[in-house]
Amino acid sequence: MVEFAIVLPFLCVLVLGILQFGITLNNYLTITDAARVGARQAVVTRLGGSTIDEARAAVVTAAGSLDTSKLEVYVESPDWTAAGSEVVVTAKYPYEVNLLGWVVASGDLTSSITERLE
């Protein structure tokens, strides 16, 4: 019992760390998928009158499980009308690994997807 009482706090912190890492990884996968959706939206519907704002809206819609007020989306295209040029969609989302009130790591999760205009 004594050994268990000594080890239990370390085990709890380890489990909480694993949980926080899992949440951060899920957020990264979500913004990566959302950036991919936005880039695909931009390149497929270029001739149909799609705009950069529609590509941003597609990213925000695809990242529905995240707090979209914290999500930053950047869409870059050197020439929106020329087939063959590349569209770069970048999504940024803040993260924080917090273990019992102590912030172990924080920053921005960033995912950038490049697609060629069709």
Residue, then its C-alpha position, 0 to 999 in steps of 0.5 A: m500500500v505504501e508503494f502504491a501511495i508513492v507511485l499513484p501521483f506519478l501514474c496520474v500525471l502520466v495518464l493525464g499527459i497521455l490524454q493531453f498528447g492525444i487531444t493535441l494530436n487529434n487537433y493537429l489531424t483535424i486542422t490538417d484534414a481541414a486544410r486539405v478540404g479547403a485546398r481541394q475546394a479552391v482547386v476544384t471549383r476555380l472555374g465555377g467562380s469559387t473565391i478565396d473566401e469560400a476556401r477559407a469557409a470550407v476549412v472552418t466548416a471542416a474543422g467543426s470540432l475545434d474552436t473556430s474563433k481561434l482557427e487562423v486560415y491563410v490561402e495563397s495563390p500566385d495566380w488564381t485564374a491560371a491552371g497549373s498554378e499552386v494554391v497553398v492553404t495554411a491552418k494554424y490553431p493554438y495548443e497547450v499541454n497542461l498537467l495539473g495547472w502546469v503548462v508543459a508546452s504551448g504554441d501553434l499547430t500549423s498545417s500547410i497543404t499545396e494543391r495545383l489548380e485544375 
